[in-house]
Amino acid sequence: MNFKKVALVISLLASGILADRLSVFASTITIIDPPGSTDTEVRSINSNGEVAGFYVNSSGHKVGFTYLNGKFTTIKVPGSTNTYIISINDNGEVAGEYENSSGDQGGGFT
């Protein structure tokens, strides 16, 4: 049996985490499972609750994504084999890295 790996994101709803006590007052758990994914990695969440990361598709390639209010947006650098979204800011702008078909890192992007 093949189990699908699913990433979990904890969205803080109340005061958040108190750094000095490391306690959470209120939270919800949202399953982040992009359509067609076999593995998902969440890398960043902004103060608006928008999530960014990447997933492995059925071809074994990594595809970047953002997720907000139940909607996924995929991000793939043209000509790349793998696209990794590393972070997202409060304006919804992402930053990441990509690789070409030879496995060479093509560089960063925003």
N, C-alpha and C positions, 0 to 999 in steps of 0.2 A: 504494500500500500504506500502511496506517495502522498505525504502530507505537505501542504502548502505553507510556507513560512509567511507570517503576517507581522507587520510592524505595528506596534501600539504607540499612540501618542496621548500623553496626558495633558489635557487643556485645563489650566487653572481658572476657576470661575470666581473665586473670592479673593482674599488677600494674597494668595499665592504661597510661596515658600518663605518662611522666616529663616534667613541665613543663619542666625545664631542658634536656632532650635531645630532646624531642618524638619519642620512639620508642615503638613498640607492641611488647609482648612476645608476646602471643597474642591472637588475635581470630577471630571467625567473622563471616561476612556472611549476613544474613537478608534475603530479598526481602520487602518489605511491599507487598502488592498486594490491597487489599480487594475482595471480590466486587462486580462491577458498576462498578468504577472505571475512569475514562479517564485520570486523572492523580492522583498522590498526593504529598502533602507531609508529611514527618515533622518535627515541631517540637520534640519533647522525649522524653527517655528517663530513667526513674528508676533508682535503684540496684538495684531488683528486676528490671530488664530490661523493664519495661512501657513500651511505646512509645505516644505520643500524637501526633495530627496531624489532618489532614483530607484528603478526596479529592473529586474531581469525579465526580458520578454521570452516568448516561446522559442526564439532563435538563439537564445543565450546572450543577447546583447543588452547592454545597460541603456536605459532611457530615462532622462530627467523628467520630473513632474512637479507640479504644484497642486495643492488641494485646498479648497475653501468652500464651506457650506455645501458639502456633498458633491462638488464638481471637480473632476480631475482635468488638468491641462498638461499635455505632454510637451516636452522640450527636447529637441534633437538638433545638434549642430549639423548643418548641411555637410554631407560628405564624411561624417564621422561614423565610426562603428559603435562607440560607447560615449555616452554623455552623462556626466556626473554633476548634479546640482549640489553644491556644498552649503550655500547659505541664501537666506532671503531677508531683505530689510522691510521696514514698515511701509514702504511704498510699493511692495510687491516685486521689487527688482531682485533678480537672482544672480548669483555668481557661481562659477563652476569650472570644470575641466573637461576635456574630451580627448579621445584617442582615434587614430585612423585604423584602417584594416590591417596594417602591419603591427599594430600594438604600440606605435609611437605616440607619445603624448603630444597632442597638437597645441597645447597651451591652455591658458585660462580664457574666460569670457565673462562678460556682464551683460 
